[in-house]
């Protein structure tokens, strides 16, 4: 397999200093103050609409780009609580995180609001949504605002040396991902400073932890000269950014291997490849346009005689597939994905990665993966 040299590298997120980020928040606060005191009008906050309805699939860049739709949050009787929460969240971000060089997780933000009186959050999805709004409004990644992800970044094993650095001394720390004993190296929440050394030919990204562990246990990365990465479902921002930086830096092709169902296609893989509507404001950094889809495809069910190892599509599966065919800009751009989803709906079944165990526990690594990689007939 040839390494992908056509994908133009994208510079990482602009490094915004804590002082600069704090100034942006102060600027928003001043605008609110001026609206009230000097202009005598109701203040408002403006955010990009974060949904598939406000994105386009940029074919040249290979990811979702925001369109121009904006949502305004104007102070009124009906919005007073949400508006107050937005302002208080910005104040907390500046005073407690940026000014003090501190960090916080999303869950901590939710509980911290319990001291905010009547504008406290009733549930974490409320604080999560406003945090995403603030990130999009300020144009500063939330990691640079001091927010750390709760989720793990993903696991890595194989022919890769990651060069990290000691946070106290700044001394380089070399991590050989092929020599982690019976385990794997975990991707940290911040990955911009990492450097890489590898002679691998490709990156194989795997959805389920159990299949990843099987490949690690049998040292599949040695036989294929690859880097294995476990996503454990929809990949986190850190996981996606790590894969993107690795692929760009080392000019490596990326192959994705998920369950054969609408969620694996339209949520897990599409988010990895092109991004999401919710995160459209940062997709250009947190997606992997050079990724291709290895499997499991509906055609694999037929080619590998797995008809009796499938599960019926549920109503939610059918709805997700039909919604993607109608509304997802990525799916609508690729006829190959439209055909795959239509074939799945017609067959009426979904399939898991582990279904290959029907032919033997190691059939997936001894037969399926080698054959698919050799044929190199992947979905875009």
Buried (B, 14 or more C-beta within 10 A) or exposed (E): EEBBEEBEEBEBBEEBEBEEBBEBBEEBBEBBEEBEEEEEEEBBBBBBBBBBEBBEBBEEBBBBBBEEEEBEBBBEEEBEBBBBBBBBBBEBBBEBBBEEEEBBBBEBBBBBBEEBEEBBBEEBEBBBBBBBBBBBBBBBBBBBBBBBBEBBBBBBBBBBBBEBEEEEEEEEEEBEBBEBEEEBBBBBBBBBEBEBEBEBBBBBBBBBBEBBBBBBEBBBBEEBEBBBBBBBBBBBBBBBBBBBBBBBBBBBBBBBBBBBBBBBBBBBBBBBBBBBBBBBBBBBBBBBBBBBBBBBBBBBBEEBEBEEBBEEBEEEBBEBBBBBBEEBBBBBBBEEBBEBBBBBBEBEBBBBBBBBBEBEEBBBBBBBBBEBBEEEEBBE
